[in-house]
Amino acid sequence: MTKKEIVKTISEECNLTQLVTKKVVQMTFEAIIDALVSEGRIELRNFGVFEVKKRAARKARNPRSGEKVHVPEKFVVTFKPGKEMEEQVLSLKAAAAAAAAQGVTAGEAPPVVSAPAASPLSTSPPPAPAAPPLGVQPTPPQVTNPPQQQDEQAPPSSPYSF
C-alpha cells in the first residue's frame, strides 16, 4: 500500500478531500520523524514502537571481490509491532497455513470441488462453492484470443476507413 492509497482510503472514510487528508497524513509522518530525531523513540498504542538504535561498526565482505570491508557504526530505526497488530498478522499466518494445508498458495485459486448433482426431488439449493481463505485472492481465468487470419486477397485496411 502506498501513501496515496492510504490518503484515498482515509479521505473516503472521513468524507474529507484528498488534499486535506494528504496534508494530515504528511504531518503525521513528519511528527513521527521529528519525535524519533529528538527523543529516539515513539510509542503508538495498539500499533507499535519505533526506536532509534545504534549499530556497532563491523567487518563485512564484498560478495563480488571477497575483500574485507569496514562498515562504520550507524543509527537505524527499528519497529516492534504492538499486540493488536501482532495478533492480526498471526491470524493471516494461520489463514495462510490453512490454505497451504488445502494445497492453495497465495495468488492461486482454491481447488475446484465438484458438487453432487441436484436430485429433481430435492428442494434445497445446491451448496455454494467454497470461498478462498482469508488473504488469498482468487486468480481470474486467463482468456486468450486466437490470432485472426486475414484474407490474402483483401486489401490492407486503412486506419482512416470506417
trRosetta pair geometry for C-beta under 8 A, 3 or more apart (Angstrom, degrees):
i j d omega theta_ij theta_ji phi_ij phi_ji
1 5 4.8 -120 -162 81 82 134
1 6 6.2 94 149 -54 115 84
2 5 4.9 100 53 7 73 99
2 6 7.2 -129 102 -4 42 86
3 6 5.5 -51 -150 35 37 115
3 7 6.3 40 151 -21 67 103
3 22 7.9 79 148 -135 103 83
3 25 6.4 148 -166 136 96 138
3 29 7.9 -25 -119 -48 128 149
4 7 5.7 -52 -150 35 31 113
4 8 6.4 31 152 -20 64 105
5 8 5.6 -51 -145 35 34 113
5 9 6.3 34 156 -19 65 105
6 9 5.9 -57 -150 36 29 110
6 10 6.3 21 158 -12 66 110
6 25 6.1 131 111 -131 117 148
7 10 6.1 -61 -145 41 27 105
7 11 6.0 25 159 -20 65 112
7 18 5.6 76 145 -157 111 85
7 21 4.9 134 -159 115 79 111
7 22 4.7 20 -132 -82 143 73
7 25 5.5 -106 -85 2 86 152
8 11 6.0 -58 -143 37 25 109
8 12 6.4 23 159 -18 62 108
8 18 6.3 -2 -93 -113 58 117
9 12 6.1 -61 -152 36 26 108
9 13 6.4 16 157 -12 64 111
10 13 5.9 -61 -145 42 31 106
10 14 5.8 0 167 5 70 117
10 16 7.4 -20 129 49 84 117
10 21 5.0 160 94 -157 109 128
10 24 7.8 -130 129 80 147 124
10 25 6.9 157 35 -64 154 115
11 14 6.5 -69 -133 52 23 92
11 15 7.8 59 172 -119 55 3
11 16 5.0 -104 -135 75 70 78
11 17 6.4 -35 -149 137 124 15
11 18 4.7 -54 -59 -86 171 59
11 20 7.6 126 -113 65 103 84
11 21 4.0 -113 -72 -13 93 156
12 15 7.8 20 -174 -71 25 42
14 21 7.1 146 57 -95 125 114
16 20 4.9 -105 172 80 113 122
16 21 5.0 133 97 -55 120 96
16 24 8.0 18 126 4 162 139
17 20 4.8 91 60 9 87 99
17 21 6.8 -157 92 -3 44 90
18 21 5.5 -57 -141 44 35 113
18 22 5.9 43 156 -28 68 104
19 22 5.8 -50 -146 31 26 112
19 23 6.8 26 153 -18 59 104
20 23 5.8 -55 -155 33 33 112
20 24 6.5 31 150 -17 66 106
21 24 5.7 -55 -149 37 35 111
21 25 6.2 33 154 -18 68 106
22 25 5.8 -54 -145 38 30 109
22 26 6.1 29 156 -18 65 109
23 26 5.8 -56 -145 39 28 110
23 27 6.2 29 155 -20 64 108
24 27 5.7 -55 -146 37 29 111
24 28 6.4 34 152 -23 63 104
25 28 5.6 -53 -152 32 32 115
25 29 6.6 30 152 -17 64 104
26 29 5.8 -53 -150 36 34 111
26 30 6.3 33 152 -17 66 107
27 30 5.6 -54 -145 39 33 112
27 31 6.3 37 153 -23 65 104
28 31 5.7 -53 -149 33 30 112
28 32 6.6 31 152 -19 63 103
29 32 5.7 -53 -152 33 33 113
29 33 6.5 31 151 -17 65 105
30 33 5.6 -53 -148 38 34 112
30 34 6.2 36 154 -20 67 106
31 34 5.7 -51 -143 37 31 112
31 35 6.3 32 156 -19 64 106
32 35 5.9 -56 -149 37 28 110
32 36 6.4 28 153 -19 63 107
32 42 5.8 -152 -143 67 71 168
32 50 6.6 65 -174 34 106 159
33 36 5.7 -57 -149 36 31 111
33 37 6.3 27 155 -17 66 107
34 37 5.8 -57 -147 38 30 109
34 38 6.1 9 163 -3 67 113
35 38 6.2 -63 -135 48 26 97
35 39 5.4 -28 -176 33 68 115
35 41 7.7 -68 146 87 98 33
35 42 4.3 78 113 -77 135 120
36 39 7.2 -63 -105 59 14 74
36 40 6.6 47 -165 -121 50 18
36 41 7.4 87 -115 -47 60 12
36 42 6.0 -68 -63 -10 74 112
36 50 5.9 -59 -88 125 117 121
36 51 8.0 179 -129 -131 93 16
36 52 5.6 122 -176 -45 90 109
36 77 6.3 -2 -161 -112 148 117
37 52 8.0 97 -89 -54 30 150
39 42 7.1 104 75 -65 121 73
40 51 6.7 29 151 -159 74 66
40 52 4.4 -98 -147 43 73 111
41 49 6.8 -9 -165 -175 94 101
41 50 7.0 164 -151 90 44 60
41 51 4.7 5 -109 -111 85 80
41 52 7.1 -114 -58 17 57 75
42 49 7.2 171 86 -153 46 57
42 50 4.9 5 54 54 93 102
42 51 7.9 -162 27 -72 53 51
43 48 8.0 -121 -145 125 56 32
43 49 4.8 -13 -107 -107 75 90
44 47 3.9 -21 107 55 113 124
44 48 6.2 12 58 52 95 49
44 49 7.4 -177 25 -82 65 42
44 50 7.9 38 -1 -3 102 93
44 82 7.2 -102 91 -40 73 134
45 82 6.8 101 -179 -127 31 152
46 82 5.0 145 -176 123 14 153
46 83 7.1 -59 -120 55 53 80
46 84 4.2 16 -159 15 85 138
46 85 7.3 123 161 -25 56 83
47 81 7.6 -92 158 -151 42 63
47 82 5.0 77 63 3 18 131
47 84 7.5 -25 -66 61 33 111
47 85 6.1 62 -149 -37 37 129
48 79 5.7 45 137 -178 140 90
48 80 5.7 -179 -165 89 98 48
48 81 4.4 -64 -92 -126 124 33
48 82 4.5 -125 -68 -23 51 77
48 85 6.0 -40 -49 31 104 148
49 79 7.2 162 82 -152 48 50
49 80 4.9 -2 54 54 96 97
49 82 7.4 113 -20 -69 72 78
50 77 6.0 -8 -171 -173 99 106
50 78 7.3 158 -155 81 49 45
50 79 5.5 -18 -100 -99 67 79
51 77 7.3 149 76 -156 34 58
51 78 5.2 -22 64 61 87 93
51 79 7.8 164 20 -84 71 33
51 80 7.4 12 7 1 115 102
52 75 5.4 8 -177 180 104 114
52 76 7.4 159 -152 81 59 31
52 77 5.8 -36 -96 -97 64 64
52 78 7.8 157 -102 15 15 77
53 75 7.1 160 81 -153 32 66
53 76 5.9 -25 64 64 82 81
53 77 7.9 133 18 -115 75 17
53 78 5.4 20 3 -7 121 121
54 73 6.3 13 179 177 95 115
54 74 7.6 175 -153 95 58 27
54 75 5.6 -38 -99 -98 61 71
55 58 7.9 -61 156 -9 97 113
55 73 6.1 176 89 -154 61 64
55 74 5.3 -4 53 61 107 72
55 75 7.3 177 12 -97 79 18
55 76 5.5 45 -25 -4 116 116
56 73 5.5 -41 -149 -106 27 102
57 70 6.9 2 -179 -178 109 90
57 71 6.4 172 -157 91 60 61
57 72 5.3 -35 -110 -148 101 36
57 73 4.5 -64 -48 -45 75 77
58 71 5.2 -8 62 59 77 108
59 68 5.6 -12 -174 -170 108 111
59 69 7.3 142 -163 73 58 42
59 70 6.3 -38 -106 -103 63 55
59 71 7.3 167 -107 16 11 85
60 68 7.3 144 79 -159 36 60
60 69 5.0 -30 72 67 87 94
60 70 7.8 142 24 -114 79 8
60 71 4.9 52 -7 -25 120 120
61 66 6.3 -14 -178 -156 109 41
61 67 7.2 165 -152 84 67 28
61 68 5.8 -42 -98 -102 69 54
61 69 6.8 152 -107 16 16 87
62 65 4.7 14 98 45 126 91
62 66 6.6 -47 74 7 79 13
62 67 5.1 10 30 54 118 76
62 68 7.9 -138 2 -77 82 8
62 69 5.5 90 -45 -28 89 124
63 66 7.7 23 -157 -73 19 50
81 85 4.2 -117 -174 92 112 123
81 86 4.9 145 107 -61 117 80
81 89 7.0 19 141 1 172 141
82 85 5.1 89 57 15 75 102
82 86 6.8 -136 99 -9 35 94
83 86 5.6 -58 -146 36 28 114
83 87 6.4 29 157 -21 65 105
84 87 5.9 -54 -151 32 29 110
84 88 6.6 24 154 -15 63 106
85 88 5.8 -58 -150 38 33 109
85 89 6.3 30 155 -16 68 107
86 89 5.9 -58 -148 39 29 108
86 90 6.2 29 154 -20 64 108
87 90 5.7 -55 -147 37 30 112
87 91 6.5 33 153 -23 64 102
88 91 5.7 -49 -151 30 34 112
88 92 7.0 37 148 -19 62 99
89 92 5.6 -49 -157 31 39 113
89 93 6.6 41 145 -21 66 102
90 93 5.3 -48 -150 33 39 116
90 94 6.4 42 150 -20 67 101
91 94 5.5 -48 -148 35 36 114
91 95 6.4 39 151 -19 65 103
91 134 7.6 -16 140 91 96 150
92 95 5.6 -53 -148 37 33 111
92 96 6.3 34 152 -20 66 104
92 134 7.0 -114 -116 115 61 109
92 135 5.2 104 -146 -71 91 152
93 96 5.7 -53 -148 36 31 111
93 97 6.4 33 151 -21 64 104
94 97 5.6 -51 -148 34 32 112
94 98 6.4 34 151 -19 64 103
95 98 5.6 -51 -149 35 33 112
95 99 6.4 34 151 -19 64 105
95 133 5.0 161 -179 161 91 111
95 134 4.1 -72 -142 62 158 97
95 135 5.2 123 101 20 134 119
95 136 7.6 -150 145 -17 107 95
96 99 5.5 -52 -147 37 33 112
96 100 6.3 36 151 -21 65 104
96 106 6.9 -17 -128 -62 106 102
96 133 7.6 159 -84 114 29 137
96 135 6.3 -56 -64 90 84 141
96 136 7.8 140 -105 -58 64 99
97 100 5.6 -51 -147 35 32 112
97 101 6.5 38 150 -24 63 102
98 101 5.6 -49 -152 30 33 115
98 102 6.8 25 150 -11 62 104
98 133 5.6 164 91 -124 106 146
99 102 5.8 -60 -155 40 35 106
99 104 4.3 -79 -179 77 90 105
99 105 7.4 134 131 -94 112 17
99 106 7.6 88 107 -67 150 58
99 110 7.6 -107 -143 -96 91 96
99 132 7.6 31 -116 -178 119 80
99 133 4.1 -131 -72 37 102 147
99 135 7.7 -119 -20 75 146 98
99 136 5.3 145 -119 -49 154 144
100 103 7.4 51 -174 -75 34 17
100 104 7.1 -104 -77 61 28 57
100 105 7.0 49 -100 -92 75 61
102 110 6.5 -11 127 -144 136 100
102 111 6.9 -146 158 15 96 107
102 133 7.4 164 26 -33 138 125
103 111 6.1 33 79 -34 118 124
104 108 5.6 -168 -162 86 71 105
104 109 7.6 -98 -134 114 110 24
104 110 4.8 -34 -88 -106 142 66
104 111 6.9 -127 -68 -16 94 76
104 132 7.1 -173 175 -146 159 91
104 133 6.8 157 78 13 140 113
104 136 6.1 40 138 -153 126 160
105 108 4.7 61 60 11 74 131
106 135 7.2 -52 -116 136 100 93
106 136 5.9 -132 -121 -113 53 78
106 137 7.9 43 -175 25 70 79
107 136 7.4 -111 -23 -154 25 72
107 137 6.2 5 -108 59 49 94
107 139 6.2 58 164 -68 64 108
108 136 7.4 -44 56 -166 60 113
108 139 6.0 -26 -130 -11 30 125
109 112 7.9 17 130 -53 117 82
109 132 7.1 -101 -147 -86 50 124
109 138 4.7 49 -110 -152 83 81
109 139 4.9 -102 -36 37 90 83
110 130 6.1 -95 109 97 150 113
110 132 5.0 -172 -24 -105 114 75
110 133 7.4 123 -79 -7 123 79
110 136 7.3 90 -55 118 91 143
110 138 7.2 -58 5 -103 79 95
112 129 7.9 -38 -139 -146 71 119
113 129 7.5 153 54 -144 87 74
113 130 6.1 58 24 -3 125 121
115 126 5.3 93 139 179 151 115
115 127 5.4 -173 -125 53 126 94
115 129 7.7 -104 -39 -85 118 66
118 122 5.1 -122 -173 56 85 139
118 126 5.1 -95 -64 -71 115 101
119 122 4.1 111 58 -25 87 102
132 136 4.5 -125 160 91 117 106
132 137 7.3 108 99 -136 159 6
132 138 5.1 -165 -33 -59 143 89
133 136 4.9 60 64 13 79 124
145 148 7.9 -14 145 -40 111 88
150 154 6.2 -115 174 56 93 123
151 154 4.0 89 70 -12 107 108
154 157 7.9 -4 143 -49 112 83
157 161 6.0 -121 -169 52 81 126
158 161 4.3 97 60 -15 97 102
